[in-house]
Amino acid sequence: MSWLYVIAAGIAEIVFAISLKASNGFTRLIPSLIFLVFVVASLYCLSQAVKGLPIGTAYAVWTGIGTAGTAIIGLLVLKEPTDAARLISLLLILLGSIGLRLAESR
């Protein structure tokens, strides 16, 4: 169950990061409210995950999901620059998160 909380926390992090961009510095009400709801949801899920996982592992995977997911949405939806260095870096983040998950299940 802890891993499901980490995944949910990571997905919520993606939503709050994208809504932060959409809030335009908290000058737009709806994206600002979405940000607040999802930042609380993300931290709540992370707090539940660390009940059953080491904090280092949970935090690293949480930020990895959020970072990679936000970057991928930035590349695909927001048309941010795509280059080899960005794609390789995203791959390394994903591989690191998978490695931590595999190490934890031993």
N, C-alpha and C positions, 0 to 999 in steps of 0.2 A: 504493500500500500504506500510505503514511503516514496518509492520511485514514481508512482502515479502523481503524488503531490509535487515532486520535483518537476515533472513534465508539465503539470498544470501551472505551476509557478512560472516556468519558462515561457509558456504560451501567454500567460498574463503579462509577463515582462515585455514581450513583443508588442502586445496591444498597447501597453502604457507608453512604450517608446514611440510608436507610430502616432499615437494620439498627442504626445508631447509636441511632435513636429507639427501636427495639424492644429494645435492650440495657438500657434503663432505667438509664443511667449505668454501664454495664458490670457490672451486678448479675445479668444473665441470661447464662448461659454460651454457648448456641448462637448467639444474635444477636451476641454479642461476638466469637465466633470467625468468624462470617460477615463481620463488619466488618473484622477483621484480614486475612482472605484477600482481600477485594475492594479494600481500600485498597492492598495490595501489588500486586494485579493492575492496578488503575487506574494507579498510578504507573509500573509496568513498561511498560504500553501507551503511556503518555504519553512515556516515555523513548525508546521506539522511534519514535514519531511525530516527535519533534523531530530525528531524524536526517535527515529529508527535508523538514521544514517549519520556517519561522521560529518561534522560541519564543513570540513574542507572539501569532501567529495560532493556533498549536496550543493554547496555554494558554487563550486567550479562548474558543475553540470548545469545549474540554474543559469549562471551567467553565460555559459557556452550556448545554451539553447536560445537565450534572449539575444545574445550578440549575433550568432549566426542567422537566426530567424529574421531579426531586424535588418541585417545586412542583405539577406536574400530578397526581402520585400523591397528594400531600397533599390537593389539592382533591377528587379523584375517589374515592380509597380511604379516606383518613383523615378525610374530611368537614371539612377546614379551611375557614375562611370564604372565600366567593367574592364578589368585588365587581368593579366595572368597573376600578378602579385596578390590581388584581392581574392581571386578564386582559390589560389593555393593556400592562402591564409585561412579562408573559410573551411577548406578541407582539413587543415590541421586542427582547427577548433573542433570540428565534428569528430575527427579521429581521437582527439584527446578526451572528449566526453564519452565516447564509446569505450575507450580504454579504461577510464575510471569506473564505468559501469561494470565492465568485465572483471576488473580487479576487486570490486566490492562483492561480487557474487561468489567469490571463492570461499 
